Amino acid sequence: MKKVIITGVFAFLGVIALSSCNKEYSCTCSIQGDIVAKGKNATDACTDAEESVLGISVETCIPA
C-alpha cells in the first residue's frame, strides 16, 4: 500500500511539472491583432508568434 501511495505522489508531481512548462500569454501583433501564444515567458511567446519571411520579421508582436 505504501508503494502505491508513493507512486501516485510521483505521478501527480510529474503531471504538475509537465503542465506548467508552457503557459499561454496574450500578444498584440501589428497584423494579426490579439493572439494567444505559448512560451516560457511573454516576450519569448510573442517573438515566436511573429511571422518571418527569409528571416525578416513581417510583423511585430508585444506582450499584452
N, C-alpha and C positions, 0 to 999 in steps of 0.2 A: 504494500500500500504506500509505503514511504517513497519508493522508486517512482510510482505513478504520479504522485504529487510533485516530486522534483522535476520529472519530465514535463509535466503540464506547465509548471512555472517557467522553465526554459523555453518551451514552445510559445507561451504567451509573451515573454520578453522579446523573443525573436520576431514575432509579428509586429510588436510595437516598434522595434528598431528598424525594421524594413519599411514600415508605413510612414515613418517620419522623415525619410530621406528626401523625397521630392514634394515640396509644398507648392501650392499654387499661388501666384501673385498676379495682380491686375497691372496691365501695362497700357499706356496710352500711346498709340502709334500714329504717325503722320498720315498714313494712307488707310490702314485698316480700322482706325479708331480704337475703341477699348477692346482688348483681348485678355484672355487668361493664359498665362504661361507657367511652366514648371521649371524649377531650378533650385540650387542650394541657397540662393538669396535673390532678392528682387532685381538687382542690377544684372546678374547673370541670366535670369529668366528673360528679361526684356532684350538683352543682347542676342540671345538665341532666337527670339521671336522676329528679329529684324531679317527681312529678306535681302539677299545679296545676289548680284549678277556679276560673275567674274571676279568675286572678291570685293566688289564695291557695294556698300550698303545703299539700297534704294529707298529706304525709309528709316526714320528714327523712332525708337520706342523708349519711353521713360517710365519708371515706376509710378503708378497712380496712387 
